[in-house]
Amino acid sequence: MSPAPKHAPVVSVDEQAKKQLAQTLGSLKAAYELENLSDFMQLLDKDYEGRLNFQSNLEKYFISNKNPQITIITDTVLVDKGKVSVRFHWFKKIIDNSGVFIKFQGSSQFVFKQNPEGLRLIYIRQDNPFF
């Protein structure tokens, strides 16, 4: 008797979205910590409200602060109709231009929209961890 054929494990849409979310959050974190404005802005959806203002504020933030480090602790992830919502707590450390080490923390909700290129941030609710 021959063994039963092996099948690849079935991965649910939610599991795929969560994996993609982890990659996107990792890319946001890396671009932010490297102060790479161009890479960071590519992760914002073209429909992000106030996109140009966000870009300007982030550019100013990178000029006035150095060595940003951010830690994200995910609380909940919801997947619905091409959107992924994540609630999380964050902790951030920076050094301002006068050399002072500062810590911040907060809670946020990010909503991402599925695009052909992957997940793109469409809006932030509550505390914005990037400013």
JOGIBEL-V903657 format. One record per helix or strand of 2 or more residues. SS is the DSSP state (2 for helix, 1 for strand). FROM is the first residue (numbers start at 1). LEN is the number of residues. If there is no record, write none. Layout:
# JOGIBEL-V903657
ss=SS from=FROM len=LEN
ss=SS from=FROM len=LEN
This chain:
# JOGIBEL-V903657
ss=2 from=13 len=21
ss=2 from=37 len=6
ss=2 from=51 len=14
ss=1 from=65 len=16
ss=1 from=83 len=14
ss=1 from=101 len=15
ss=1 from=118 len=9
